[in-house]
Amino acid sequence: MSFNKSLAGYYDDLAHVGIPTDDLKKTIAFWEKLGFKKQGQFDTDDQGHQVVFMKVGHLMLEIWDSDGAVHKTGAINHISLNVEDADNAFKAAKEEGFDVKEDEVQHLDFWKHGIKFFNIVGPNDETIEFCEVVKD
């Protein structure tokens, strides 16, 4: 059997992002508030630990309670979610009471016309970025 594909040739999208938690119920509620729907919940051992898979669009999260939350940037720096209108998304995040890290939408000169973004803090101190690639 010939293997001439590089590792990069074996994937085409994000399968899931893993997030350990100290409080599964609180974490599920947070992601549901952002529009994620529970896809499955399973026992991970005989001590009552569980894993939950949550999905919005094609983005899947794996959230489990057996390892505890990191509570600092490290294992996962951030999750970036695509938005078409960062300004209004920022306003909505503020209005809905999310812990927004910035005082205003940020701008960087990435891509042709730049990006606009802001970050919120999740229940385990993870960073969730909302990013708009500016079209023109």
KOLRO-107378 format. One line per 2 residues: their letters; for each residue z, x, y of N, C-alpha, C, O. Coordinates in Angstrom, 3 decimals. Example, Ala and Ser with C-alpha at 12.3 -4.5 7.8 and 13.67 -1.06 7.14 Angstrom:
BEGIN
AS> 7.800,13.190,-5.690,7.800,12.300,-4.500,7.800,13.200,-3.300,8.465,14.236,-3.319 | 7.080,12.850,-2.250,7.140,13.670,-1.060,7.870,12.900,0.030,8.039,13.409,1.138
***
This chain:
BEGIN
MS> 0.000,0.846,-1.172,0.000,0.000,0.000,0.000,0.895,1.240,0.785,1.839,1.332 | -0.858,0.600,2.162,-1.000,1.408,3.372,-0.227,0.777,4.532,-0.345,-0.424,4.777
FN> 0.553,1.575,5.238,1.308,1.113,6.406,0.765,1.832,7.635,1.152,2.968,7.913 | -0.122,1.183,8.366,-0.671,1.831,9.558,-0.330,1.083,10.835,-0.853,1.413,11.900
KS> 0.539,0.080,10.749,1.038,-0.622,11.931,2.283,0.078,12.436,3.136,0.488,11.649 | 2.390,0.215,13.754,3.643,0.729,14.308,4.676,-0.399,14.279,4.315,-1.565,14.121
LA> 5.918,-0.066,14.426,6.979,-1.073,14.441,6.692,-2.152,15.484,6.953,-3.333,15.259 | 6.154,-1.728,16.622,5.842,-2.678,17.696,4.816,-3.724,17.258,4.740,-4.787,17.874
GY> 4.049,-3.466,16.248,3.064,-4.416,15.773,3.634,-5.512,14.897,2.906,-6.407,14.469 | 4.932,-5.452,14.626,5.547,-6.420,13.723,6.291,-7.549,14.425,6.809,-8.450,13.766
YD> 6.350,-7.511,15.722,7.029,-8.607,16.436,6.186,-9.064,17.610,5.355,-8.317,18.127 | 6.417,-10.328,18.031,5.621,-10.853,19.128,6.442,-11.657,20.129,5.884,-12.181,21.093
DL> 7.771,-11.770,19.921,8.584,-12.556,20.838,10.047,-12.260,20.548,10.358,-11.546,19.595 | 10.909,-12.777,21.328,12.340,-12.655,21.132,12.786,-13.630,20.055,12.471,-14.817,20.136
AH> 13.508,-13.160,19.055,14.018,-14.039,18.001,15.308,-14.714,18.445,15.420,-15.938,18.392 | 16.284,-13.920,18.883,17.520,-14.457,19.438,18.279,-13.336,20.149,17.968,-12.155,19.992
VG> 19.253,-13.724,20.912,20.139,-12.785,21.585,21.544,-13.080,21.092,21.984,-14.229,21.133 | 22.249,-12.072,20.630,23.585,-12.263,20.084,24.672,-12.066,21.124,24.657,-11.113,21.903
IP> 25.626,-13.010,21.113,26.734,-12.961,22.067,28.033,-13.273,21.339,28.238,-14.413,20.923 | 28.922,-12.286,21.173,30.236,-12.584,20.594,31.119,-13.299,21.612,30.961,-13.112,22.818
TD> 32.047,-14.117,21.124,32.907,-14.886,22.019,34.336,-14.930,21.509,34.581,-14.773,20.313 | 35.281,-15.145,22.421,36.671,-15.404,22.077,36.933,-16.903,21.958,37.910,-17.324,21.339
DL> 36.049,-17.706,22.559,36.243,-19.156,22.619,34.906,-19.840,22.372,34.119,-20.044,23.297 | 34.659,-20.190,21.119,33.374,-20.758,20.733,33.101,-22.074,21.456,31.987,-22.296,21.932
KK> 34.090,-22.938,21.544,33.908,-24.239,22.181,33.524,-24.084,23.659,32.599,-24.743,24.135 | 34.227,-23.226,24.369,33.945,-22.991,25.788,32.544,-22.393,25.969,31.830,-22.748,26.907
TI> 32.162,-21.495,25.079,30.858,-20.848,25.172,29.736,-21.841,24.893,28.721,-21.843,25.590 | 29.914,-22.689,23.873,28.918,-23.723,23.585,28.759,-24.644,24.792,27.635,-24.962,25.180
AF> 29.855,-25.072,25.383,29.796,-25.970,26.543,29.055,-25.321,27.712,28.279,-25.986,28.399 | 29.287,-24.042,27.936,28.606,-23.320,29.011,27.097,-23.344,28.816,26.354,-23.687,29.735
WE> 26.641,-22.975,27.609,25.207,-22.911,27.354,24.584,-24.300,27.322,23.421,-24.459,27.693 | 25.336,-25.313,26.886,24.825,-26.689,26.949,24.608,-27.110,28.399,23.647,-27.817,28.700
KL> 25.483,-26.686,29.290,25.346,-26.995,30.713,24.056,-26.396,31.276,23.474,-26.927,32.223 | 23.624,-25.293,30.685,22.366,-24.663,31.099,21.159,-25.244,30.369,20.036,-24.783,30.572
GF> 21.376,-26.254,29.517,20.260,-26.928,28.863,19.993,-26.526,27.426,19.064,-27.048,26.810 | 20.784,-25.609,26.871,20.598,-25.212,25.476,21.106,-26.305,24.548,22.056,-27.015,24.879
KK> 20.473,-26.440,23.384,20.866,-27.417,22.372,21.262,-26.680,21.094,20.612,-25.715,20.690 | 22.329,-27.146,20.474,22.791,-26.544,19.230,21.768,-26.790,18.126,21.345,-27.925,17.904
QG> 21.375,-25.723,17.437,20.405,-25.811,16.351,21.074,-25.749,14.985,20.560,-26.289,14.005 | 22.224,-25.086,14.932,22.942,-24.956,13.672,24.288,-24.313,13.889,24.470,-23.546,14.834
QF> 25.237,-24.621,13.018,26.563,-24.027,13.079,27.000,-23.742,11.646,26.942,-24.616,10.782 | 27.438,-22.506,11.405,27.726,-22.068,10.047,29.028,-21.275,9.984,29.388,-20.595,10.944
DT> 29.722,-21.359,8.879,30.894,-20.526,8.622,30.419,-19.107,8.348,29.407,-18.913,7.675 | 31.137,-18.112,8.862,30.761,-16.720,8.614,31.680,-16.040,7.605,31.348,-14.978,7.079
DD> 32.832,-16.645,7.335,33.767,-16.082,6.364,34.724,-17.177,5.906,34.552,-18.344,6.259 | 35.725,-16.806,5.124,36.683,-17.806,4.640,37.911,-17.896,5.531,38.930,-18.453,5.122
QG> 37.828,-17.350,6.757,38.946,-17.381,7.699,38.682,-18.332,8.870,39.419,-18.314,9.857 | 37.650,-19.154,8.771,37.369,-20.137,9.812,36.450,-19.672,10.916,36.188,-20.425,11.853
HQ> 35.947,-18.437,10.831,35.018,-17.963,11.861,33.662,-18.625,11.683,33.232,-18.922,10.569 | 32.995,-18.849,12.825,31.718,-19.532,12.797,30.684,-18.846,13.670,31.005,-18.060,14.562
VV> 29.451,-19.168,13.385,28.314,-18.752,14.201,27.536,-20.006,14.572,27.345,-20.902,13.750 | 27.093,-20.055,15.815,26.312,-21.182,16.327,24.998,-20.633,16.855,24.969,-19.611,17.541
FM> 23.914,-21.320,16.530,22.610,-20.996,17.085,22.248,-22.080,18.081,22.305,-23.270,17.771 | 21.870,-21.651,19.294,21.520,-22.585,20.367,20.153,-22.201,20.908,19.809,-21.022,20.989
KV> 19.373,-23.224,21.279,17.993,-22.966,21.673,17.589,-23.809,22.869,17.995,-24.963,23.005 | 16.777,-23.206,23.736,16.049,-23.917,24.783,14.646,-23.320,24.771,14.492,-22.098,24.778
GH> 13.611,-24.179,24.753,12.246,-23.665,24.613,12.140,-22.850,23.341,12.461,-23.343,22.260 | 11.691,-21.601,23.456,11.626,-20.727,22.289,12.738,-19.667,22.284,12.761,-18.794,21.416
LM> 13.648,-19.747,23.246,14.732,-18.776,23.351,15.924,-19.213,22.511,16.464,-20.302,22.703 | 16.326,-18.362,21.585,17.429,-18.660,20.679,18.591,-17.702,20.936,18.402,-16.497,21.101
LE> 19.801,-18.272,20.964,21.021,-17.493,21.083,21.795,-17.605,19.779,21.828,-18.664,19.153 | 22.411,-16.515,19.379,23.343,-16.503,18.252,24.717,-16.176,18.828,24.922,-15.103,19.396
IW> 25.656,-17.109,18.678,26.988,-16.950,19.273,28.005,-17.024,18.138,28.001,-17.981,17.365 | 28.880,-16.016,18.033,29.847,-15.999,16.942,31.229,-15.620,17.430,31.375,-14.972,18.467
DS> 32.248,-16.027,16.677,33.618,-15.826,17.135,34.434,-14.866,16.264,35.655,-14.813,16.411 | 33.814,-14.122,15.383,34.576,-13.244,14.493,34.837,-11.854,15.051,35.717,-11.152,14.553
DG> 34.102,-11.443,16.063,34.267,-10.092,16.600,34.962,-10.039,17.949,35.419,-8.973,18.362 | 35.053,-11.166,18.646,35.644,-11.176,19.982,34.643,-10.745,21.031,33.722,-9.975,20.758
AV> 34.837,-11.247,22.222,33.941,-10.926,23.338,34.200,-9.516,23.845,35.323,-9.015,23.784 | 33.155,-8.890,24.339,33.260,-7.538,24.891,33.960,-7.566,26.253,34.716,-6.649,26.573
HK> 33.722,-8.590,27.045,34.284,-8.757,28.390,33.946,-7.612,29.332,34.704,-7.303,30.252 | 32.806,-6.993,29.092,32.284,-5.990,30.018,30.825,-5.755,29.672,30.388,-5.999,28.548
TG> 30.091,-5.285,30.642,28.702,-4.933,30.382,28.684,-3.803,29.372,29.459,-2.853,29.482 | 27.813,-3.902,28.401,27.775,-2.858,27.397,26.792,-3.183,26.301,25.626,-2.793,26.370
AI> 27.256,-3.902,25.279,26.403,-4.211,24.141,25.178,-5.005,24.578,24.068,-4.733,24.119 | 25.365,-5.969,25.448,24.260,-6.715,26.045,24.432,-6.603,27.551,25.428,-7.068,28.104
NH> 23.482,-5.999,28.197,23.593,-5.851,29.644,23.368,-7.164,30.356,24.173,-7.565,31.196 | 22.274,-7.841,30.026,22.010,-9.166,30.588,20.918,-9.852,29.793,20.185,-9.230,29.025
IS> 20.837,-11.136,29.999,19.757,-11.945,29.464,18.987,-12.436,30.673,19.569,-12.978,31.612 | 17.689,-12.247,30.647,16.876,-12.684,31.780,16.093,-13.932,31.406,15.365,-13.946,30.413
LN> 16.245,-14.964,32.199,15.549,-16.223,31.988,14.509,-16.395,33.085,14.811,-16.231,34.267 | 13.290,-16.724,32.692,12.195,-16.895,33.638,12.368,-18.175,34.445,12.650,-19.233,33.883
VE> 12.200,-18.081,35.750,12.192,-19.269,36.616,10.959,-19.211,37.512,10.445,-18.132,37.809 | 10.490,-20.380,37.940,9.338,-20.473,38.844,9.771,-20.541,40.300,8.964,-20.300,41.198
DA> 11.039,-20.867,40.545,11.530,-21.052,41.911,12.967,-20.547,41.989,13.912,-21.325,41.858 | 13.128,-19.258,42.200,14.457,-18.638,42.214,15.331,-19.186,43.335,16.544,-19.314,43.170
DN> 14.728,-19.508,44.461,15.518,-20.001,45.598,16.214,-21.319,45.260,17.412,-21.469,45.499 | 15.467,-22.268,44.706,16.069,-23.549,44.365,16.965,-23.447,43.132,17.950,-24.177,43.024
AF> 16.637,-22.560,42.212,17.502,-22.333,41.054,18.849,-21.775,41.518,19.897,-22.149,40.991 | 18.812,-20.882,42.503,20.028,-20.310,43.076,20.894,-21.410,43.694,22.105,-21.463,43.476
KA> 20.256,-22.275,44.459,20.988,-23.395,45.078,21.623,-24.281,44.011,22.777,-24.688,44.147 | 20.882,-24.577,42.961,21.398,-25.419,41.877,22.590,-24.754,41.183,23.578,-25.418,40.869
AK> 22.495,-23.462,40.949,23.594,-22.735,40.303,24.860,-22.811,41.146,25.953,-23.023,40.620 | 24.710,-22.638,42.450,25.854,-22.729,43.357,26.432,-24.150,43.346,27.645,-24.337,43.256
EE> 25.539,-25.147,43.440,25.978,-26.539,43.482,26.679,-26.961,42.189,27.595,-27.783,42.222 | 26.258,-26.409,41.061,26.826,-26.770,39.764,28.081,-25.972,39.430,28.684,-26.164,38.374
GF> 28.470,-25.084,40.329,29.722,-24.363,40.166,29.681,-23.142,39.273,30.727,-22.658,38.839 | 28.486,-22.633,38.990,28.411,-21.404,38.207,28.921,-20.236,39.037,28.824,-20.251,40.264
DV> 29.457,-19.234,38.375,29.953,-18.021,39.021,28.753,-17.123,39.324,28.326,-16.338,38.478 | 28.211,-17.246,40.542,27.027,-16.497,40.951,27.472,-15.147,41.505,28.351,-15.083,42.364
KE> 26.866,-14.073,41.013,27.269,-12.720,41.402,26.850,-12.336,42.824,27.558,-11.585,43.495 | 25.716,-12.842,43.282,25.198,-12.446,44.590,25.419,-13.546,45.624,25.597,-14.716,45.283
DE> 25.402,-13.149,46.888,25.520,-14.114,47.980,24.184,-14.749,48.331,24.140,-15.772,49.015 | 23.109,-14.154,47.872,21.767,-14.675,48.134,20.817,-14.170,47.058,21.147,-13.256,46.303
VQ> 19.636,-14.775,46.996,18.616,-14.345,46.044,18.200,-12.911,46.393,17.994,-12.578,47.560 | 18.083,-12.080,45.371,17.719,-10.673,45.538,16.209,-10.501,45.376,15.546,-11.336,44.761
HL> 15.671,-9.415,45.930,14.238,-9.128,45.855,14.044,-7.679,45.414,14.757,-6.781,45.863 | 13.078,-7.465,44.539,12.670,-6.111,44.143,11.151,-6.053,44.138,10.487,-7.065,43.912
DF> 10.608,-4.881,44.382,9.154,-4.700,44.455,8.540,-4.442,43.086,7.748,-3.512,42.932 | 8.885,-5.236,42.105,8.280,-5.126,40.784,7.019,-5.976,40.746,6.902,-6.939,41.503
WK> 6.078,-5.635,39.879,4.837,-6.361,39.704,4.047,-6.371,40.994,4.357,-5.607,41.909 | 3.058,-7.197,41.089,2.149,-7.174,42.240,2.804,-7.662,43.526,2.636,-7.056,44.585
HG> 3.555,-8.766,43.430,4.153,-9.366,44.622,5.678,-9.341,44.592,6.322,-9.978,45.426 | 6.246,-8.632,43.666,7.694,-8.515,43.590,8.336,-9.579,42.720,7.666,-10.459,42.179
IK> 9.653,-9.477,42.599,10.432,-10.477,41.881,11.572,-10.939,42.769,12.008,-10.234,43.679 | 12.034,-12.126,42.484,13.220,-12.689,43.132,14.174,-13.024,41.995,13.754,-13.550,40.965
FF> 15.449,-12.725,42.176,16.393,-12.981,41.094,17.814,-13.126,41.610,18.136,-12.743,42.735 | 18.653,-13.692,40.750,20.096,-13.715,40.969,20.741,-13.769,39.592,20.080,-14.053,38.593
NI> 22.026,-13.495,39.552,22.771,-13.448,38.293,23.991,-14.350,38.349,24.624,-14.509,39.393 | 24.307,-14.941,37.197,25.559,-15.666,37.059,26.375,-15.009,35.965,25.846,-14.274,35.132
VG> 27.679,-15.284,35.976,28.584,-14.732,34.979,28.884,-15.812,33.951,29.264,-16.929,34.301 | 28.710,-15.471,32.689,29.016,-16.394,31.602,30.486,-16.333,31.223,31.235,-15.535,31.787
PN> 30.910,-17.164,30.276,32.317,-17.279,29.913,32.909,-16.039,29.247,34.129,-15.931,29.127 | 32.070,-15.108,28.817,32.540,-13.874,28.198,32.226,-12.657,29.050,32.148,-11.536,28.546
DE> 32.045,-12.883,30.347,31.691,-11.859,31.325,30.291,-11.284,31.114,29.982,-10.200,31.608 | 29.438,-12.017,30.375,28.058,-11.572,30.234,27.277,-11.961,31.482,27.625,-12.915,32.178
TI> 26.228,-11.213,31.751,25.389,-11.459,32.914,24.124,-12.190,32.484,23.434,-11.766,31.557 | 23.826,-13.293,33.165,22.593,-14.035,32.927,21.786,-13.976,34.211,22.226,-14.435,35.265
EF> 20.600,-13.404,34.099,19.717,-13.247,35.255,18.689,-14.373,35.269,18.172,-14.765,34.223 | 18.399,-14.883,36.449,17.343,-15.860,36.649,16.285,-15.175,37.494,16.539,-14.819,38.645
CE> 15.108,-14.990,36.934,14.092,-14.126,37.543,12.779,-14.851,37.758,12.256,-15.503,36.854 | 12.256,-14.730,38.962,10.940,-15.276,39.311,10.001,-14.123,39.624,10.276,-13.314,40.510
VV> 8.898,-14.049,38.900,7.849,-13.103,39.243,7.002,-13.801,40.299,6.349,-14.807,40.020 | 7.020,-13.260,41.511,6.342,-13.904,42.628,4.839,-13.850,42.402,4.271,-12.795,42.123
KD> 4.208,-15.017,42.531,2.760,-15.128,42.245,1.905,-14.673,43.425,0.877,-14.026,43.223 | 2.308,-14.998,44.644,1.562,-14.555,45.838,2.412,-14.659,47.063,1.957,-14.332,48.160
***
